[in-house]
Amino acid sequence: MSTDRDDDTPGGPGRGAAGWDADVLIVGDGPVGQTLAILLARRGWSVTVVDRWPQPYTMSRAVAFDSEAARVLAALGLTGYIAAETEPSGRYVWQNGDGKVLLDIEGSARGWCHWPDSTSMYQPGLEAALTARGAQLPTLRVLRGHEAVDAADLGDHVELSCVGRDGERRTLSARWLVGCDGANSFVRDRVGTPMRDLDFAHDFLICDVVLHEERTFDPNNLQICDPARPRTEASAGPGHRRWEFMRLADESVAELDTPDSAWRLLKLFDVTPGNATLLRHAVYTFRSRWAEQWRSGRLLLAGDAAHVMPPFAGQGMCSGIRDAANLSWKLDLVLAGRADEAVLDTYVSERAAHVRHAVRMSVDLGRVICQLDPAAAADRDMAMLAARERGVGRGAPQAPVHPLRDGLLHRADPRGGLTGRLTPQGRVRRAGTTALFDDLIGTGFVLLTTEDPRPRLSPDALRVLDRFDIRTVVVLPATEPTTTDDRVPDAAADATVVDVDATYLPYLTEAGATSVLVRPDFYVFGQADTPEACTALLTDLGRQLEVAALTH
């Protein structure tokens, strides 16, 4: 991924169809824009990313991502980064002002998507890893130091005007434009959408710290629900810690946002200039709102341009990564002419529903944490302590994402309990090699099944398999002899794998399914229990993507 590289050769790197500069323009080179750009460029599309700042921001904003986001990042090729530069977030505890435990959540080191329920990271390291991955893709270019100042949807393409640091104005063209340009999004202004605001906003002093000597933190993440001053301590990746302190009503932002205030508050945690370096301090306003409209013609929104939320559920950046994962494969189908552009409306409906749940969940947590009234805080403590006595508030974290209820889904089977849900990931073995499912099979549409249904599928269903490059993957039990997968030829299916971790067969059996059709973003389009039901599943996918005249 080059910086400010110009290649005006038609059909060359960074050049899109019909002589346009790119197939897709992205405004914003943060983690969401980077993820979307890589997902599209690795499919062969030309992508140009425009960012107003000459260099990436050197300080962390987000400090963690969940198991699903880790799965997306691993699919981009960032497995090495995750292994070397992050750590499982581990235990998350809420205490009241007296130090009594209100909530104790033990995050699993192996979550639903194999990766930890939560992974702590230093965001500049993540962005550097994404930049390095993008540099390997010849159709991806980045124009830093170029501020977007105008955008126009011209029907069959879009044009984006931007101004460089030297004051020179240039116009870029593409088939689609996606705004990943943050909470103050320029692209959102051009979409012209109103914002829904939940009226929950608080200022917090953020302190990013490096300790001079290694220290064990147990719990690794601590929320102190103290009406005198709510505060947070969290891992920000190996070697980094984050502290957050709520601004009180009698404090101004200016007086709180000083080194003296930061060190005074950090001393509550035995963090001083003698044992730590304060990388930065800044007062942030945590807001809770979303765009009512994510698409206007060929302009789309993703990430903070479409939604912002308090950090208490850890879903801000994760939601943006989900946006990129959902949008990328639908844009891929539209760009390739294999689906009508109306499929992009399902991106909006699916992600908007997810985001609204995540924002509301974050606000609900924030209302508990940010309680400043001592009497109300005492009532909260009493209720939460009583709940802990009953076993509530212990164990695994609550899932922050609801199943998809609307959008590109198969709804014909009333027993489709897996439809719209995120698929798990485990290790499988194929031809003597054991690895994670995504690493062995790759990403894209997958028909995961206990028996190859293709000999009994209709011609229309077989055409859908071919048109959308849907790979049929037969799963065998791990109780089979270790050489079973070596003896079964792949001609029996696109792939045959052994369920090493017993992840997939119990998953199918419990749902009464023999097959599930998995979308490229790892969500289930639908399930089937017979080859006839599988035919209905596949033909419904073709119909919804408006594949014309499958029988011709």
Secondary structure, 3 states (H helix, E strand, C coil): CEECCCCCCCCCCCCCHHHCCEEEEEECCCHHHHHHHHHHHCCCCCEEEEECCCCCCCCCCCCEEEHHHHHHHHHHCCHHHHHHHCEECCEEEEEECCCCEEEEEECCCCCCCCCCCEEECCHHHHHHHHHHHHCCCCCEEEEECEEEEEEEECCCCEEEEEEECCCCEEEEEEEEEEECCCCCCHHHHHHCCCEEECCCCEEEEEEEEEECCCCCCCCCEEEEECCCCCEEEEECCCCCEEEEEECCCCCCHHHHCCHHHHHHHHHHHCCCCCCEEEEEEEEEEECCEEECCCEECCEEECHHHCEECCHHHCCHHHHHHHHHHHHHHHHHHHHCCCCCCCHHHHHHHHHHHHHHHHHHHHHHHHHHHCCCCHHHHHHHHHHHHHHHHCCCCEECCCCCCCCCCCCCCCCCCCCCCCCCCECCCCEEEECCEEEEHHHHHCCCCEEEECCCCHHHCCHHHHHHHHHCCCEEEEEEECCCCCCHHHHCCHHHCCEEEEECCCCHHHHHHHCCCCEEEECCCCEEEEEECCHHHHHHHHHHHHHHCCCCCCCC
